[in-house]
Amino acid sequence: MAPNEIDAIRALLSSKPRPVGWAARRERLDEVGSLWAPASDIAFEPADMNGAPGEWSIAPGSDASRVLLFFHGGGYCSGSIVSHRRMVTEAGRAARARTLAVGYRLAPEYPFPAALEDGLKAWRYLRDQGIDADRIAVGGDSAGGGLTVALINHLRGAGEEPPACAWLVSPWTDLTMSGATLETKDAVDPLIHKDYLRELATAYLAGSVDPKDPRVSPLYADLRGFPPVLIQVGAAETLLDDATRFAAAAGAANVSTTLEIWPHMIHAWPIWNAHLQPGRAALINAGGFIARHI
């Protein structure tokens, strides 16, 4: 990595004041996430997943029978197919698989369980297409990582076959916000801070769900029987403890768990893979992990 690459991303993120209001926050995340367009060789196709919007993408040479189902981050309140398009498509290229990005409903307009319901719609859509569970990987970043775990746990609880593996980037796994790095990494994280997370959690839970409920805080879930999981997290982010504690919980439950802590990286750094070598490297690692399991 060139020494100034991550500094350039930090400068991009701090180039404007933090927006106020849900609409402005959503616009800003779409703006910074889509600054670099997906590669010109990616083919796209919209999907209607039983009422939930989605987007198929595939890179040349990929196996269309293998699918990465992806949930974007944004604290359950922002983020979109647009903001994460470059990250999703390059992950699919690395995994040599089709990707299906999910545009799930956002809080506060649609609090829990709307996002999980849309995740289930996407899963049912894939299965109704005749795609076997062991040909599907599920992944997401930040809140999308938490949603990934919530979906898989729901499937296991219902006695359904889970996906082949899970990929979590900077996952938000604890809406009680008890991780020590929320304090110790606050000064170096340019994006995620405790007060901001508290606002997001309040919007998502809408006063009706215990923040320790494993459906919203998968750190507290029973993970026995969970499929193999790859967790990638930056050393310079406040959610570092959310990732490391989840990895420990998964390992203690005899889940095949791979934890990568990337030096100097910030929250969800693979979004900016077009101009960030560690972002590209993380996606290559994720692609290899997914390809081995599906």
N, C-alpha and C positions, 0 to 999 in steps of 0.2 A: 504494500500500500504506500502510495506517495504520502509523505508526512502531512500534506495539507488537505488530503481528501476528506477526512472526517471533519476537519475544521471548516471546509467549504460547506458541508451539509449543515453544520451547526450555524454558520452564518446565514444560510438560507432560511433556517427555521426561526432565527431571531431577527430577520430583516423587517418584519412588521410586528406591531403590537399584537399580543394575544387577543383574538376576536372575542366579542361579547355577544351572547345569544346563540341559540342552537343553529339558526340558519347561517349565520356568519361563520360559525365553527365548521359546519359541514362544507361550506364553500372553500374555506381555507385548507382543509384537509384534502379535498379534491384537487385544489390548486397545487399544493406542494407534492402530493403523491403522484400526480400525472404530469409533472414538469417535463419528464422524459417519456416519450411515447413508447408503446410496445414496438418490437421489431417489425419490419415491413413484411416478413415472411409468415407471420402468424395469421391463421384463418379464424374468423369469429362467426358465431351464430347465436342469436338470442334464444332463450329457453323460457317457456312458461311452465313452471313446476307446480302444477295444481294451484295456481294463483300466486305463487311467489316468483318474482322475476329472477332470472339467472342468465349467465353468458357462458357458452361453450367457447373454448379456444384450443387450437392444436398447432404445434410446430411441425415442419416437414420431418418425415421419418418417424414420427411418434406412433405408438400402437393405440388405435382408437378404442380397443377393448379394455384398456386400463385407464382408470379415471382418478384424478385428484379432485376431491370435493373441498372447496375452500371457503372459509368464513373470514371476512375482513375484520380488522380492528377498528377502534374508534370509541371505545368505552360504552358500547351498546347505544350510543347517541349520535354518532357521526361515522364517517367512512362509507365507502360504496364500492361497487364494481369498478368505477372509474378510478378512484384513488389508489387501488391496488392492482390495476391491470398489468402494469409492467412486472411486478413481483410475481403475480400468479402465472403469467405466460412463460416467464423464464424458469420458474419452478417446474412447469409442465415439460418444457424443453429438456431440462436436466433429468427429469424422471422418465422421459420418452413416453409420456402419457397425455391423454386429453385432460383438460381442466374444466371444471364447472364452478364458476364463481357465483355466490348466492347474494342477492340483494335483499337481505332480511329486513323486516320492519324495525324501526328505531324508536327508542324512548326519547323524550317523555310521552310522545303521542301514543306510542305502543309499548308499554312496559312489559316486564316479564309476565307471562311466558311467551310473548309474541315471537321473539327471536328463536326460541327453541322450537316452537310450533313450525316456523318457516324452515328451520333446519331439518325437521322431520319430513316436511313436504319434499324437500330436495332429496333426502334419502329415499323416500318412497318412489319419487320420480325415477331415480336411477334404477332401483330394483324393478320397477314396472317396465323399464326399458330392456329388461332381461340381463342386466349386468350383475354378475355374482358378487357377493359381499367381499370375497377374497381377491377381487380385482379392483377394489376401491380403497384408496387412502383418504383420510379426512385430515384437514389441517386448517390452521388459522393463526393469526397474530393477535396479541394483546387480548381484548375481549373475545375476538374470534377464536383464540386458543382456549379460553374458558368455555365457549360455546361448543367447541369440538369435543371437549371432555364430557360436557353435559349431554350431548347427543349420544355419544357412545355409551355412557352410563345408562341412559334411558333405554337404549336398545338391549343392553345386557339385562336390565331389570325386567324387561318385557319378554325375556327368553328368546330374543331374536339374534341371529348371527351378526357379530360386529364386523366392522371393516378390518382390512388386513393390518393396518397400522395407523398411527397418529403422528402428526408433525405439529409441534407447538413452537411458535416464535414469540419471545417476550410475553409469555402467557400471563394474563390476569386471573389468578386462581383463588384469591382471598379477598372478598368484598368487605370483610371486617377490617382490613387494612392493618394487620398486626405485624407485618414484616419489618424487621429492623432497618433494612436498607431504604425504606421510605424516608428515614431520617438521615442515615449515614451517606446516602448517595444523592441527597437533595441538591447539593451545591453543584454537582457535575451533570445532572440530568437536565437537558434543555426542554424536555417535553412534559414529563409526568411528575406531578407533585400531589401531596396528600390531600390538600383542600380540593383540588380539581377532581381527584378520584372520588372523594366523598360526595361531591356534587353529582358526578356521573352515577354512582351507586344509588343515591337517593332517587334520581330520576328513573333508574331501571327497576328498582325494587318497589317504588311507589307506595311505601309505607305498609305493604301487605305481606312482605316476605322477610323472614329472618335472614340477615346477611351471612349467617353461618350455614344456611340451607345448602346441602351439597349440589343442588341443581343450579345454584348461582355461584357457589364457592367450592369448586371441585377439589380444593385442597383437603376438604373434610369428607370426601366421598370414600366409600369402600371400593378400592381399586382392584380387588382380586379378580382375575380373569380378564383384565384390560389387555388389549393388544399391544405389541411392541410400540414404543414411543420414542421419538427424537425430540429433545427440548433444546432450543437454541436461545441464548440470552446474552445481552451485552454486559460487560463489567461496569459500565458507566450509566446504569439505569436503576431507578428506584424500585422497579419490580424484580430486581435480581433475586431477592428472597422468595418471591412468589414462585419463581422457576426452580430454585434449588430445593426449597422445601417440598414442592410437588414431586420433584425427582426422587427425593428421599422417601416420600410416602409411597410412590409407585414401586421403588426398589424393595421397600419393606414388604410390599404386597406380592412380591415375586413376579413383578412385571419386568420384562426385558426393557431396560431404560438406558438411553444414551443422552448424556447431558454435555452440551458444549457451551462454555463461557468464553465469549470473544473479547479479548482485551481492547479497551478504549471505545468499544462500540456502544451506541446509544439505542434507545427503544426502537424496535422494529426496523433496524438499519437495512435489511434486504430490500425494503421499498425503494431505496435509492441505488439499486445495483448498477444502473447504467453508468454512474460516475463514482462508484465506491467498490473497490476491488474486494474488500471483505464481504460486501453484500453479494457479489457474484460467487465468491468462494463458499459462502454459507448455503446458497441455493444449489450449488453443485453437490455439496455434502448431503443436503436434503434430498436432492434428486436421486443420488445413489442409494440412500436409505429406502426411499419409496420403491425404487426399481427392484431392490432385493426382496421386498415383501409382497409386491403385487405382480 
